[in-house]
Amino acid sequence: MFANIKSTYFVKMVFKLIDEKRALNTIKYNKRLQEKMNVSLLNYKLYYGKYIIFEDNGKAKEYEACNNILIFDGEYKNGKRNGNGKEYYLNGILIFEGEYLNGKRNGKGKEYDAFDRNLIFEGGYLNGMRNGKGKEYYENGTLKFEGEYVNGKKWKGKEYYENGHLKFEGEYLNEKKWNGKGYNSNKIIYEIKEGKGFIKEYYLDGKIEFESEYNNGERNGKGKEYYNDGKLKFEGEYLNDKKWNGKGYNNKNEILYELKSGSGLIKENDDNGDLVFEGKYINGERNGKGKEYLDGKLEFEGEYLNGKRSGKGKEYLDGKLEFEGEYLNGKRDGKGKEYYDSIIIYEGEYIDGLRDGKGKEYNDEGKLIFEGDYLYNIKIKGKEYVNGILEYKGEYLYATKWNGKGYDENGNIVYEIIKGKGKIKEYYKGKLMFEGELLDGKKNGKGKEYDYFNGKLIFEGEYLNGLRNGKGKSYEDNGRLEFEGEYLNGKKWNGKEKEYDYNGKLVFDGEYLNGEKIFK
């Protein structure tokens, strides 16, 4: 069925190393990959980085190598992005579309938020940075800023409140307001000259949010902050935009804390008066032990350095422990443990917020299911267990079994995978779920799937790239034949089918033609 598939693509490797510790592991892994490059196209990949598939029409697609995720689609020339193209985040969401020159953003383009898909900027670029005229937007789509940029920074323009009213108009220096006028309800409320002045900003309902002396483009000198109900939140002095000397208040006008020379034990409230942090301040920042809260519930407790989580700490979700371990610069870094419903699901090493180094995984019953090595959150070498019994030992390539051996409950070798090829058996909580052929680390060839609850056969047939493709049969959990025919990319494509409801009554008797149901 798939014998006539052809490819005119070729691949180029792009190396990307992050730090010395990871670089050594990556280089070692790439030496093993180079030995596999003659096996198939899928093997011609760097474990960490990207690979490029060039098309014969002047376009190319870039993929993140670990998970085969599209990260760029557009025009290429001289081995680089040149022309129009689109960039995607690892979750598949579009984050940029526009023009490129010599591999960098150059010309007109648009940026999008990586999670909510909203437009956040549109304008000009030069050498990968915002340059020339541009516009920024709030999450709700209203205009936030319009003006000119130089080397990625605001240079001159207008800022707006979310309700569309003008907030500031003037010039900037290193992203700081430098010369210009501030507005509220379209009325001038302050003026800044050479980074100096007395500024005020307001909530959308017109109530004042803060007022302060301004020097060198930052809050420096005396100032006040207010809750959104107009009550005093902080009064004192600022140094380089940090609270330095003064007192903080709750929305009942009671003193919460006092700062002296940027130090003290404080309690931070959000604009509604709800507690979001309590702990130690040194040099106007979180330093030492502290706690964070979300919606009144403890979210984190631990140590801080220069305003970020650094040292030992614990994370909570809905009051339950989610993580405990070490942090650096606000991210998990060092040794740690992850929990689900108070049960450990991982313990091991982290770098830059990701599982990296030695580690162990556990199922939701607390039983060990994997121990070995991780690189950038992906397994690269180790052992898998089923009900405490070794099931697989070997290496992984982009999170799939690559070189290794499988074992039965008596320790006997039942299969072997060499360069992603072999016959395997997969288990879940001790129950056989799949048996069949493997190629390039994925289901390819003939195989069988079994029901988790009763162990009965639910599918037998052909696979391609991990999905049902080709001839196959599917069965109901009582063993009755449900479908027989051809599959395409995991979907029923051509063949006969009978469907029954829970009472065994026939509800469909017909065929599939090109993926569509055809009733008799």
VEXLOSE-898310 format. One record per residue (C-alpha): y, x, z; chain. Coordinates in steps of 0.2 Angstrom, whole numbers, always signed. Layout:
N
Y / X / Z / A
...
This chain:
520
+0 / +0 / +0 / A
+12 / +15 / +4 / A
+5 / +28 / -8 / A
+20 / +27 / -20 / A
+33 / +31 / -7 / A
+43 / +46 / -12 / A
+57 / +57 / -5 / A
+70 / +67 / -13 / A
+77 / +73 / +3 / A
+78 / +90 / +11 / A
+83 / +95 / +29 / A
+95 / +107 / +36 / A
+94 / +113 / +54 / A
+110 / +113 / +66 / A
+108 / +123 / +82 / A
+117 / +118 / +98 / A
+115 / +127 / +114 / A
+124 / +121 / +130 / A
+122 / +134 / +144 / A
+112 / +150 / +147 / A
+98 / +142 / +157 / A
+95 / +129 / +144 / A
+97 / +141 / +130 / A
+82 / +151 / +135 / A
+71 / +136 / +136 / A
+77 / +129 / +119 / A
+75 / +146 / +110 / A
+57 / +147 / +117 / A
+53 / +130 / +111 / A
+61 / +133 / +94 / A
+49 / +147 / +91 / A
+34 / +135 / +93 / A
+43 / +123 / +81 / A
+45 / +136 / +68 / A
+26 / +137 / +68 / A
+24 / +119 / +64 / A
+37 / +117 / +50 / A
+25 / +117 / +36 / A
+15 / +102 / +43 / A
+27 / +89 / +38 / A
+45 / +83 / +37 / A
+45 / +76 / +54 / A
+41 / +93 / +62 / A
+56 / +102 / +54 / A
+67 / +98 / +68 / A
+76 / +107 / +82 / A
+71 / +101 / +99 / A
+89 / +99 / +105 / A
+103 / +97 / +92 / A
+103 / +88 / +75 / A
+95 / +88 / +58 / A
+103 / +83 / +42 / A
+95 / +73 / +27 / A
+104 / +76 / +11 / A
+104 / +63 / -2 / A
+106 / +67 / -21 / A
+122 / +56 / -22 / A
+134 / +68 / -12 / A
+130 / +59 / +5 / A
+120 / +64 / +20 / A
+114 / +57 / +36 / A
+114 / +66 / +53 / A
+101 / +62 / +66 / A
+100 / +67 / +85 / A
+84 / +77 / +85 / A
+75 / +72 / +101 / A
+75 / +53 / +97 / A
+78 / +52 / +78 / A
+95 / +43 / +81 / A
+107 / +41 / +67 / A
+124 / +50 / +73 / A
+133 / +51 / +56 / A
+132 / +43 / +39 / A
+144 / +48 / +25 / A
+150 / +61 / +12 / A
+145 / +79 / +12 / A
+151 / +94 / +2 / A
+147 / +113 / +4 / A
+136 / +108 / +19 / A
+149 / +100 / +29 / A
+156 / +82 / +32 / A
+169 / +80 / +18 / A
+176 / +63 / +13 / A
+173 / +46 / +21 / A
+160 / +44 / +35 / A
+155 / +35 / +50 / A
+150 / +42 / +67 / A
+138 / +33 / +80 / A
+134 / +35 / +98 / A
+117 / +38 / +104 / A
+115 / +19 / +108 / A
+118 / +16 / +89 / A
+136 / +9 / +91 / A
+149 / +15 / +79 / A
+162 / +26 / +87 / A
+172 / +32 / +73 / A
+175 / +29 / +54 / A
+187 / +38 / +43 / A
+190 / +54 / +33 / A
+183 / +72 / +36 / A
+188 / +89 / +29 / A
+177 / +104 / +32 / A
+167 / +96 / +45 / A
+181 / +89 / +55 / A
+191 / +73 / +56 / A
+205 / +75 / +44 / A
+216 / +60 / +37 / A
+215 / +42 / +43 / A
+202 / +35 / +55 / A
+197 / +23 / +68 / A
+189 / +26 / +85 / A
+179 / +13 / +94 / A
+172 / +11 / +112 / A
+154 / +17 / +114 / A
+149 / +2 / +124 / A
+159 / -13 / +121 / A
+163 / -9 / +102 / A
+182 / -12 / +104 / A
+194 / -3 / +93 / A
+203 / +10 / +104 / A
+213 / +20 / +92 / A
+218 / +20 / +74 / A
+229 / +33 / +65 / A
+230 / +51 / +58 / A
+219 / +66 / +62 / A
+221 / +85 / +59 / A
+207 / +98 / +62 / A
+198 / +85 / +72 / A
+212 / +80 / +83 / A
+224 / +65 / +83 / A
+240 / +70 / +73 / A
+254 / +60 / +66 / A
+256 / +42 / +68 / A
+243 / +32 / +78 / A
+240 / +17 / +89 / A
+230 / +14 / +105 / A
+223 / -2 / +111 / A
+217 / -10 / +128 / A
+200 / -18 / +130 / A
+207 / -35 / +126 / A
+213 / -29 / +109 / A
+232 / -29 / +113 / A
+242 / -14 / +108 / A
+243 / +0 / +122 / A
+253 / +13 / +113 / A
+261 / +17 / +96 / A
+269 / +33 / +91 / A
+266 / +51 / +85 / A
+253 / +63 / +91 / A
+253 / +82 / +90 / A
+237 / +92 / +93 / A
+228 / +77 / +101 / A
+242 / +73 / +113 / A
+256 / +60 / +113 / A
+272 / +67 / +107 / A
+284 / +52 / +105 / A
+282 / +33 / +105 / A
+281 / +17 / +115 / A
+269 / +11 / +128 / A
+265 / -8 / +132 / A
+259 / -18 / +146 / A
+243 / -29 / +142 / A
+254 / -44 / +140 / A
+263 / -36 / +125 / A
+279 / -32 / +134 / A
+287 / -15 / +132 / A
+283 / -2 / +146 / A
+290 / +14 / +141 / A
+299 / +22 / +126 / A
+302 / +40 / +123 / A
+295 / +58 / +122 / A
+280 / +66 / +130 / A
+276 / +84 / +135 / A
+257 / +88 / +138 / A
+254 / +69 / +139 / A
+267 / +67 / +153 / A
+282 / +56 / +151 / A
+297 / +68 / +148 / A
+312 / +59 / +140 / A
+314 / +41 / +139 / A
+316 / +24 / +147 / A
+305 / +12 / +157 / A
+305 / -7 / +155 / A
+299 / -22 / +164 / A
+300 / -39 / +156 / A
+309 / -30 / +142 / A
+323 / -24 / +154 / A
+327 / -6 / +157 / A
+322 / -1 / +175 / A
+322 / +18 / +175 / A
+327 / +33 / +164 / A
+318 / +50 / +163 / A
+327 / +66 / +157 / A
+318 / +83 / +156 / A
+303 / +76 / +166 / A
+315 / +70 / +180 / A
+320 / +53 / +187 / A
+314 / +38 / +198 / A
+301 / +28 / +190 / A
+294 / +10 / +193 / A
+278 / +1 / +186 / A
+273 / -17 / +188 / A
+258 / -28 / +188 / A
+256 / -40 / +173 / A
+263 / -55 / +184 / A
+280 / -45 / +186 / A
+276 / -39 / +204 / A
+280 / -20 / +207 / A
+264 / -9 / +208 / A
+273 / +8 / +213 / A
+290 / +17 / +213 / A
+292 / +35 / +215 / A
+303 / +50 / +212 / A
+298 / +59 / +196 / A
+299 / +78 / +193 / A
+290 / +89 / +180 / A
+283 / +74 / +172 / A
+273 / +68 / +188 / A
+276 / +59 / +204 / A
+284 / +72 / +215 / A
+294 / +67 / +231 / A
+296 / +50 / +240 / A
+287 / +35 / +234 / A
+278 / +18 / +238 / A
+263 / +9 / +231 / A
+260 / -10 / +233 / A
+245 / -22 / +232 / A
+245 / -35 / +218 / A
+251 / -48 / +231 / A
+267 / -37 / +234 / A
+262 / -30 / +251 / A
+264 / -12 / +255 / A
+249 / -1 / +251 / A
+256 / +17 / +253 / A
+273 / +25 / +258 / A
+276 / +43 / +259 / A
+278 / +59 / +248 / A
+269 / +65 / +232 / A
+265 / +82 / +226 / A
+259 / +85 / +208 / A
+254 / +66 / +207 / A
+244 / +67 / +223 / A
+248 / +58 / +239 / A
+253 / +72 / +251 / A
+262 / +65 / +266 / A
+263 / +47 / +272 / A
+254 / +32 / +278 / A
+242 / +20 / +270 / A
+241 / +1 / +274 / A
+229 / -13 / +272 / A
+235 / -30 / +265 / A
+238 / -36 / +283 / A
+252 / -22 / +285 / A
+240 / -12 / +297 / A
+240 / +7 / +296 / A
+224 / +13 / +288 / A
+227 / +31 / +287 / A
+239 / +45 / +288 / A
+241 / +60 / +277 / A
+249 / +77 / +282 / A
+250 / +91 / +269 / A
+237 / +82 / +258 / A
+224 / +81 / +272 / A
+217 / +67 / +283 / A
+204 / +54 / +285 / A
+208 / +40 / +273 / A
+203 / +23 / +267 / A
+206 / +18 / +249 / A
+208 / +0 / +244 / A
+209 / -7 / +227 / A
+223 / -18 / +221 / A
+215 / -33 / +229 / A
+214 / -24 / +246 / A
+195 / -21 / +245 / A
+188 / -5 / +252 / A
+183 / +7 / +238 / A
+182 / +24 / +247 / A
+183 / +31 / +265 / A
+182 / +49 / +269 / A
+191 / +66 / +270 / A
+206 / +72 / +260 / A
+211 / +90 / +258 / A
+224 / +95 / +246 / A
+227 / +77 / +241 / A
+209 / +75 / +235 / A
+192 / +69 / +241 / A
+185 / +85 / +249 / A
+171 / +85 / +262 / A
+161 / +69 / +267 / A
+164 / +52 / +261 / A
+158 / +35 / +255 / A
+161 / +24 / +240 / A
+160 / +5 / +239 / A
+158 / -8 / +225 / A
+161 / -26 / +228 / A
+160 / -23 / +247 / A
+143 / -14 / +246 / A
+139 / +5 / +249 / A
+138 / +13 / +232 / A
+138 / +32 / +237 / A
+138 / +43 / +252 / A
+139 / +62 / +252 / A
+150 / +77 / +249 / A
+165 / +80 / +238 / A
+174 / +95 / +231 / A
+191 / +94 / +222 / A
+189 / +75 / +220 / A
+172 / +75 / +213 / A
+154 / +72 / +220 / A
+148 / +90 / +224 / A
+134 / +94 / +236 / A
+122 / +82 / +244 / A
+123 / +64 / +242 / A
+115 / +47 / +240 / A
+117 / +33 / +227 / A
+114 / +14 / +231 / A
+112 / -1 / +220 / A
+113 / -18 / +229 / A
+111 / -10 / +246 / A
+95 / -1 / +241 / A
+93 / +18 / +239 / A
+93 / +23 / +220 / A
+95 / +42 / +221 / A
+97 / +56 / +234 / A
+99 / +74 / +230 / A
+112 / +87 / +224 / A
+128 / +85 / +214 / A
+140 / +96 / +204 / A
+156 / +91 / +197 / A
+152 / +73 / +199 / A
+135 / +74 / +191 / A
+117 / +75 / +197 / A
+113 / +94 / +197 / A
+100 / +103 / +207 / A
+85 / +94 / +216 / A
+84 / +75 / +218 / A
+74 / +60 / +219 / A
+76 / +43 / +210 / A
+70 / +26 / +218 / A
+66 / +9 / +212 / A
+64 / -5 / +225 / A
+63 / +9 / +239 / A
+48 / +18 / +229 / A
+51 / +35 / +222 / A
+49 / +35 / +203 / A
+55 / +53 / +200 / A
+58 / +69 / +210 / A
+63 / +85 / +202 / A
+77 / +95 / +195 / A
+93 / +90 / +186 / A
+106 / +99 / +176 / A
+122 / +90 / +171 / A
+116 / +73 / +176 / A
+100 / +74 / +166 / A
+82 / +78 / +171 / A
+80 / +96 / +167 / A
+67 / +108 / +174 / A
+52 / +104 / +185 / A
+48 / +86 / +189 / A
+36 / +72 / +193 / A
+36 / +54 / +188 / A
+28 / +39 / +198 / A
+24 / +21 / +193 / A
+31 / +6 / +203 / A
+16 / +7 / +214 / A
+21 / +25 / +219 / A
+6 / +33 / +210 / A
+9 / +50 / +201 / A
+9 / +47 / +182 / A
+17 / +64 / +176 / A
+21 / +81 / +182 / A
+28 / +95 / +171 / A
+44 / +102 / +163 / A
+59 / +92 / +156 / A
+73 / +98 / +144 / A
+88 / +87 / +142 / A
+79 / +72 / +150 / A
+64 / +73 / +139 / A
+46 / +79 / +143 / A
+41 / +95 / +135 / A
+26 / +101 / +144 / A
+15 / +94 / +158 / A
+1 / +82 / +164 / A
-2 / +63 / +163 / A
-12 / +54 / +176 / A
-20 / +37 / +177 / A
-24 / +31 / +195 / A
-23 / +48 / +201 / A
-35 / +55 / +187 / A
-29 / +68 / +174 / A
-28 / +59 / +157 / A
-18 / +72 / +147 / A
-13 / +90 / +148 / A
-2 / +98 / +135 / A
+14 / +99 / +126 / A
+26 / +86 / +119 / A
+38 / +85 / +104 / A
+52 / +73 / +105 / A
+44 / +64 / +119 / A
+27 / +62 / +110 / A
+10 / +71 / +113 / A
+9 / +86 / +102 / A
-3 / +99 / +107 / A
-15 / +95 / +121 / A
-31 / +87 / +127 / A
-36 / +70 / +134 / A
-49 / +68 / +148 / A
-60 / +54 / +155 / A
-62 / +49 / +173 / A
-75 / +63 / +175 / A
-64 / +77 / +168 / A
-73 / +78 / +151 / A
-62 / +81 / +136 / A
-62 / +65 / +125 / A
-49 / +70 / +112 / A
-38 / +84 / +107 / A
-21 / +84 / +98 / A
-16 / +99 / +87 / A
+2 / +99 / +80 / A
+3 / +80 / +83 / A
-13 / +76 / +75 / A
-29 / +69 / +82 / A
-38 / +53 / +89 / A
-32 / +47 / +105 / A
-33 / +34 / +119 / A
-19 / +27 / +129 / A
-20 / +19 / +146 / A
-8 / +9 / +157 / A
-12 / +8 / +175 / A
-30 / +13 / +171 / A
-33 / +0 / +157 / A
-36 / +5 / +139 / A
-21 / -1 / +128 / A
-24 / +8 / +112 / A
-36 / +19 / +103 / A
-34 / +27 / +86 / A
-27 / +40 / +75 / A
-12 / +51 / +78 / A
-1 / +60 / +65 / A
+16 / +69 / +69 / A
+14 / +63 / +87 / A
+14 / +44 / +82 / A
+1 / +31 / +78 / A
-3 / +34 / +60 / A
-20 / +28 / +52 / A
-32 / +16 / +59 / A
-31 / +10 / +77 / A
-35 / -4 / +90 / A
-24 / -12 / +103 / A
-31 / -21 / +118 / A
-24 / -35 / +130 / A
-19 / -28 / +147 / A
-25 / -42 / +157 / A
-43 / -46 / +150 / A
-46 / -30 / +140 / A
-50 / -40 / +124 / A
-46 / -34 / +107 / A
-29 / -41 / +101 / A
-26 / -30 / +85 / A
-36 / -19 / +73 / A
-29 / -11 / +58 / A
-17 / +2 / +50 / A
-2 / +11 / +57 / A
+13 / +21 / +50 / A
+26 / +30 / +60 / A
+20 / +21 / +76 / A
+21 / +3 / +69 / A
+8 / -9 / +61 / A
+9 / -5 / +43 / A
-4 / -10 / +30 / A
-20 / -20 / +32 / A
-24 / -28 / +49 / A
-30 / -42 / +60 / A
-23 / -49 / +76 / A
-32 / -60 / +89 / A
-28 / -72 / +103 / A
-33 / -67 / +120 / A
-49 / -78 / +119 / A
-55 / -68 / +104 / A
-50 / -81 / +91 / A
-44 / -73 / +74 / A
-25 / -77 / +73 / A
-19 / -67 / +57 / A
-27 / -57 / +44 / A
-17 / -48 / +30 / A
-4 / -35 / +28 / A
+10 / -29 / +40 / A
+26 / -20 / +36 / A
+36 / -11 / +49 / A
+27 / -20 / +63 / A
+29 / -37 / +56 / A
+17 / -49 / +48 / A
+20 / -48 / +29 / A
+7 / -56 / +18 / A
-8 / -65 / +24 / A
-16 / -80 / +32 / A
-12 / -86 / +50 / A
-17 / -100 / +62 / A
-7 / -103 / +78 / A
-12 / -113 / +93 / A
-3 / -119 / +108 / A
-8 / -116 / +126 / A
-20 / -131 / +125 / A
-29 / -124 / +110 / A
-21 / -137 / +98 / A
-18 / -130 / +81 / A
+1 / -130 / +78 / A
+2 / -119 / +62 / A
-10 / -116 / +48 / A
-3 / -107 / +33 / A
+2 / -90 / +26 / A
+15 / -77 / +26 / A
+23 / -71 / +10 / A
+35 / -57 / +10 / A
+37 / -59 / +29 / A
+41 / -78 / +28 / A
+30 / -92 / +34 / A
+23 / -103 / +21 / A
+17 / -120 / +27 / A
+2 / -129 / +18 / A
